[in-house]
């Protein structure tokens, strides 16, 4: 056993795959210890908040201000609201409103803003401009208000007796707060999704659920394939004919089509994560059974097997002591491939809306389904779907890399 483990961990491919898979598993286990939010809890009002650190504005008002004189602060403040695209859009409107193009300098903020303030009219109907575009310019105009201001902002509260606003504080443009002084700060590594849920928390939970589905489905498929393959390969005769009859039937029927039909017939309310795993497992055993059968046929007439037969050992003992140990490495590799295939199968089903029900736990496929339904890929909200694609690719890649490493160790044709 020790020598076998040394061989396995001397395979570079297996080690790389094992490290990637272990890192994913550790993240799934450790992350919930620090972030205790429910994966499907809604934490924001709005959709697709971008990744970043979110600070409570209300709490910053009472925090200790620090004065910093940063040279590029004003330029960054202007660029945040008036980028290159916004300048080109303003130029487009000004030209459509009748200002000669050669008089518009998009690089000069003061001149450009002066032309915009003096010319822009939200009620003006520009020929050839759609209503959506006109509304965009109205939002742009509202965002540019006070962009060139140099004075600070006054904070006032309403007097309950006189109902007038009374100044309580002011915020200068050079005032800063230390983020450690703000009690309510939230890091959203991957922003929020279309429902306002933390994508990172959701992704970690979805990865764990998909791995569970893969492990359960892989265990079921490998067990069924192993039992049927051992029985058909060793006993032969009628048992072999019956097993191969059902194997050929499942081979002819496309597995994914069968998955779709079964999942649809179950109904969404009854489709839990374990249910989907069982369905995938009971439809994925075919190639394992055929491969194990072929291996057993090549072993059943070996000398050590014949010796056990002559000694009067029962069939079950011969199979488990004289045949199974010789194909154990292949069974492990088959299990790894079954896990990888099951994760991909669940993702495919969920993208079609036939995965686990959406009210219990997220899966990688469900996250892709939600991103597609709410057009995250069209709106450019990459954090809602791209990390999911990366995780699916990494899990499949790591498992297949581990399988390739084991194959190089145990397959004499590939052994170095």
C-alpha positions in Angstrom: 0.0 0.0 0.0 2.8 2.4 0.9 4.6 1.6 -2.3 1.4 2.2 -4.3 0.9 5.6 -2.7 4.5 6.6 -3.4 4.0 5.7 -7.1 0.8 7.7 -7.3 2.2 10.8 -5.7 5.3 10.6 -8.0 3.1 11.2 -11.0 3.2 15.0 -11.8 -0.2 14.9 -13.5 -1.9 13.2 -10.5 -0.2 15.6 -8.1 -1.3 18.7 -10.0 -4.9 17.4 -10.4 -5.0 16.4 -6.7 -3.8 19.9 -5.6 -6.4 21.7 -7.7 -9.2 19.4 -6.4 -8.0 19.6 -2.8 -7.9 23.5 -3.0 -11.5 23.5 -4.2 -12.6 21.1 -1.5 -10.8 23.1 1.2 -12.5 26.3 0.0 -15.9 24.6 0.2 -15.2 23.5 3.8 -13.4 26.6 5.2 -15.3 29.5 3.5 -18.6 28.9 5.4 -16.7 29.1 8.7 -15.9 32.7 8.1 -18.9 33.8 6.0 -22.0 32.4 7.7 -24.7 33.9 5.4 -27.1 31.5 3.8 -26.2 31.0 0.1 -29.6 31.9 -1.1 -30.2 34.9 1.2 -30.8 38.2 -0.5 -28.5 40.9 0.9 -29.0 43.7 -1.6 -31.8 45.7 -3.2 -31.0 45.7 -6.8 -29.3 43.3 -9.3 -25.8 42.6 -10.4 -23.8 44.7 -8.0 -20.2 44.7 -9.2 -17.4 43.1 -7.2 -15.8 45.4 -4.6 -15.7 46.6 -1.0 -19.0 48.1 0.1 -19.0 50.7 2.9 -22.1 51.9 4.7 -22.5 55.5 3.8 -24.5 56.3 6.9 -21.7 55.1 9.2 -19.1 57.1 7.4 -20.9 60.4 8.3 -20.1 59.9 12.0 -16.5 58.6 11.4 -13.4 60.5 12.2 -12.4 62.5 9.1 -8.8 62.7 7.9 -7.6 65.4 5.6 -5.4 64.2 2.7 -4.1 66.3 -0.2 -3.8 63.9 -3.1 -2.8 65.4 -6.5 -4.9 63.2 -8.7 -8.1 63.2 -6.5 -10.0 65.7 -8.5 -9.0 64.0 -11.8 -10.2 60.7 -10.5 -13.4 62.2 -9.3 -14.2 63.6 -12.7 -13.0 60.5 -14.6 -15.3 58.4 -12.5 -18.4 60.2 -13.8 -17.0 61.5 -17.1 -15.0 58.8 -18.9 -14.0 58.6 -22.5 -17.3 57.0 -23.6 -19.4 59.6 -21.8 -17.4 62.4 -23.5 -18.0 60.9 -26.9 -21.7 60.5 -26.1 -21.9 64.2 -25.1 -20.1 65.1 -28.4 -22.7 63.1 -30.3 -25.6 64.9 -28.7 -24.0 68.4 -29.1 -23.4 67.7 -32.8 -26.9 66.5 -33.2 -28.1 69.7 -31.5 -26.3 71.9 -34.0 -22.9 72.7 -32.5 -20.1 72.3 -35.1 -17.9 69.3 -34.5 -14.7 71.3 -34.8 -15.8 73.4 -31.8 -16.1 70.5 -29.5 -13.0 69.5 -27.5 -13.7 66.3 -25.6 -10.3 66.5 -23.9 -11.1 69.8 -22.2 -13.5 69.1 -19.4 -14.3 72.7 -18.6 -15.1 73.7 -22.2 -17.1 70.5 -22.8 -19.1 70.9 -19.6 -19.8 74.6 -20.5 -21.1 73.6 -23.9 -23.2 70.8 -22.3 -24.8 73.0 -19.6 -25.6 75.8 -22.1 -27.0 73.5 -24.8 -28.5 70.4 -23.3 -32.3 70.4 -23.0 -33.9 67.1 -21.7 -37.1 68.1 -23.5 -35.5 68.6 -26.8 -36.4 65.9 -29.4 -33.3 65.3 -31.5 -34.1 63.9 -34.9 -33.2 60.2 -35.4 -32.5 59.6 -31.7 -34.5 56.8 -29.9 -36.3 57.2 -26.7 -33.9 54.8 -25.0 -31.0 57.1 -26.1 -32.8 60.2 -24.9 -33.3 58.6 -21.5 -29.7 57.7 -21.3 -28.7 61.3 -21.9 -31.1 62.4 -19.1 -29.4 60.0 -16.7 -26.0 61.2 -17.9 -27.0 64.8 -17.3 -28.1 64.1 -13.8 -24.9 62.3 -12.9 -22.8 65.3 -14.1 -24.4 67.7 -11.7 -21.7 69.4 -9.6 -18.9 67.6 -11.2 -16.7 70.7 -11.4 -17.6 71.9 -7.9 -14.8 72.8 -5.5 -16.7 73.3 -2.3 -17.7 70.5 0.0 -21.1 69.0 0.9 -23.2 70.3 3.8 -25.0 67.8 6.0 -28.3 69.0 7.5 -31.1 67.4 9.5 -34.7 68.4 9.8 -35.7 70.2 13.0 -38.9 68.5 14.3 -40.2 71.8 15.8 -39.5 74.3 13.0 -39.5 71.7 10.1 -36.5 73.5 8.7 -33.1 72.0 7.8 -30.3 72.8 10.2 -26.6 72.3 9.3 -24.9 69.7 11.5 -21.7 69.0 9.7 -19.9 69.4 6.4 -17.7 67.2 4.2 -14.8 68.7 2.3 -13.5 67.2 -0.8 -10.2 66.5 1.0 -11.9 64.5 3.8 -11.2 60.8 4.0 -12.3 58.1 6.5 -10.3 55.1 7.6 -12.2 52.0 6.5 -11.3 50.3 9.9 -13.4 53.1 11.6 -16.5 52.2 9.7 -18.4 49.4 11.5 -20.4 48.1 8.5 -18.1 47.1 5.6 -18.8 44.1 3.3 -16.4 42.6 0.8 -18.2 41.2 -2.2 -15.5 39.4 -4.0 -17.8 38.5 -6.9 -20.5 41.1 -6.4 -24.2 40.0 -6.4 -26.4 38.1 -8.8 -29.8 39.0 -10.4 -31.6 38.3 -7.1 -29.2 40.4 -5.0 -27.3 37.4 -3.5 -23.6 37.2 -2.7 -22.2 35.4 -5.7 -19.1 34.2 -3.8 -21.1 32.6 -1.0 -23.5 31.2 -3.6 -20.6 29.8 -5.7 -18.9 28.0 -2.8 -22.2 26.4 -1.7 -23.0 25.5 -5.3 -19.6 23.9 -5.8 -20.2 21.8 -2.7 -23.6 20.7 -3.8 -22.3 19.8 -7.3 -19.4 17.8 -5.9 -21.9 16.0 -3.6 -24.1 15.2 -6.7 -21.0 14.0 -8.5 -19.8 11.8 -5.7 -23.2 10.2 -5.1 -23.9 9.7 -8.8 -20.3 8.4 -9.3 -20.6 5.9 -6.4 -24.0 4.6 -7.7 -22.9 4.3 -11.3 -19.5 2.6 -10.4 -21.2 0.2 -8.0 -23.8 -0.9 -10.5 -21.3 -1.2 -13.3 -18.9 -3.1 -11.1 -21.4 -5.6 -9.8 -22.9 -6.3 -13.2 -19.5 -6.4 -14.9 -18.1 -8.9 -12.3 -21.2 -11.1 -12.6 -21.3 -11.1 -16.4 -17.6 -11.5 -16.9 -17.0 -14.3 -14.4 -20.3 -16.3 -14.5 -20.9 -15.9 -18.3 -23.7 -17.9 -19.9 -27.3 -16.7 -19.2 -26.1 -14.1 -16.7 -23.8 -12.6 -19.2 -26.5 -12.6 -21.9 -29.0 -10.9 -19.7 -26.6 -8.2 -18.5 -25.3 -7.5 -22.0 -29.0 -7.3 -23.2 -29.8 -4.5 -20.8 -26.4 -2.9 -21.4 -26.9 -2.8 -25.2 -30.4 -1.3 -24.6 -28.9 1.5 -22.5 -26.1 2.0 -25.0 -28.5 2.5 -27.9 -30.6 5.1 -26.0 -28.7 8.4 -25.7 -28.0 8.9 -22.0 -28.6 12.6 -21.9 -32.0 12.2 -23.6 -32.9 9.6 -21.0 -31.8 12.0 -18.3 -34.0 14.8 -19.7 -37.1 12.5 -19.9 -36.7 11.1 -16.3 -36.0 14.5 -14.8 -39.0 16.0 -16.5 -41.2 13.2 -15.4 -40.2 13.6 -11.8 -41.3 17.2 -11.6 -39.5 20.2 -10.2 -40.9 20.0 -6.7 -39.5 16.5 -6.3 -36.1 17.1 -7.8 -33.7 17.5 -5.0 -29.9 17.4 -5.3 -29.8 13.7 -4.2 -32.6 12.8 -6.5 -30.8 14.2 -9.5 -27.6 12.4 -8.3 -29.5 9.1 -8.2 -31.0 9.6 -11.6 -27.6 10.4 -13.1 -26.1 7.4 -11.4 -28.7 4.9 -12.6 -28.2 6.1 -16.2 -24.4 6.2 -16.3 -23.3 2.7 -15.3 -23.2 1.2 -18.8 -19.7 1.8 -20.0 -18.3 0.9 -16.6 -20.1 -2.5 -16.7 -18.8 -3.2 -20.2 -15.2 -2.3 -19.3 -15.2 -4.3 -16.1 -16.7 -7.3 -17.9 -13.9 -7.2 -20.4 -11.3 -7.1 -17.7 -12.9 -10.0 -15.8 -13.1 -12.2 -18.9 -9.3 -11.8 -19.3 -8.7 -12.8 -15.7 -11.2 -15.6 -15.0 -9.0 -18.3 -16.6 -5.7 -17.3 -15.0 -3.8 -19.9 -13.0 -4.5 -18.4 -9.6 -8.2 -18.2 -10.3 -8.3 -21.9 -11.6 -6.4 -22.9 -8.4 -9.1 -21.3 -6.3 -11.8 -23.1 -8.3 -10.1 -26.4 -7.7 -9.8 -25.7 -4.0 -13.5 -25.4 -3.8 -13.7 -21.7 -2.9 -17.1 -20.1 -3.3 -17.7 -17.8 -6.3 -18.1 -14.7 -4.2 -14.7 -15.4 -2.5 -13.0 -16.0 -5.8 -14.4 -12.7 -7.2 -13.4 -10.6 -4.3 -10.0 -12.1 -3.5 -8.7 -13.3 -6.9 -10.3 -10.9 -9.4 -11.3 -7.7 -7.8 -7.8 -6.7 -6.5 -6.5 -6.9 -10.1 -9.0 -4.5 -11.4 -9.2 -2.2 -8.3 -7.0 0.5 -10.0 -9.3 0.5 -13.0 -12.4 0.8 -10.8 -10.9 3.8 -9.0 -10.2 5.5 -12.4 -13.7 4.7 -13.5 -15.1 6.3 -10.4 -13.1 9.5 -10.9 -14.5 9.7 -14.5 -18.0 9.0 -13.3 -17.8 11.9 -10.8 -16.6 14.3 -13.5 -19.3 13.2 -15.9 -22.0 13.5 -13.3 -21.0 17.1 -12.4 -21.2 18.0 -16.1 -24.5 16.1 -16.5 -26.1 18.1 -13.6 -24.8 21.4 -15.1 -26.3 20.5 -18.4 -29.7 19.5 -16.9 -29.8 22.7 -14.8 -29.0 24.9 -17.7 -32.1 23.4 -19.4 -34.2 24.0 -16.2 -34.4 20.3 -15.3 -31.9 20.3 -12.4 -32.6 20.4 -8.7 -35.4 22.7 -7.5 -34.3 26.3 -7.0 -35.6 26.9 -3.5 -33.3 24.6 -1.6 -29.6 24.8 -2.5 -27.7 26.3 -5.5 -25.7 24.2 -7.9 -23.2 25.2 -10.6 -25.7 24.4 -13.3 -28.5 26.5 -11.5 -26.2 29.5 -11.3 -25.6 29.2 -15.0 -29.3 28.9 -15.6 -30.1 32.0 -13.6 -27.3 34.0 -15.4 -28.7 33.0 -18.8 -32.3 33.8 -17.9 -31.5 37.2 -16.6 -29.1 37.9 -19.5 -25.9 38.4 -17.5 -23.8 37.5 -20.6 -25.6 40.2 -22.7 -25.5 42.9 -20.0 -21.7 42.3 -19.4 -22.1 41.1 -15.8 -19.3 38.6 -16.1 -19.1 37.8 -12.3 -22.5 36.1 -12.5 -21.4 33.4 -14.9 -17.7 33.4 -15.6 -16.5 32.2 -12.2 -19.0 29.3 -12.5 -17.5 28.3 -15.9 -14.0 28.4 -14.3 -15.0 26.2 -11.4 -16.7 23.6 -13.7 -13.6 23.6 -15.9 -11.2 23.3 -12.9 -13.1 20.5 -11.3 -13.4 18.5 -14.6 -9.7 19.3 -15.4 -8.4 18.2 -12.0 -10.4 15.0 -12.0 -9.3 14.0 -15.5 -5.7 15.0 -14.8 -5.8 12.7 -11.7 -7.3 9.9 -13.9 -4.6 10.4 -16.5 -1.9 10.2 -13.9 -3.3 7.0 -12.5 -3.6 5.5 -16.0 0.1 6.2 -16.6 0.9 4.3 -13.4 -1.3 1.3 -13.8 -1.5 0.9 -17.5 1.6 -1.1 -18.7 1.3 0.3 -22.2 1.6 3.9 -20.9 4.0 3.2 -18.0 7.3 5.1 -18.4 
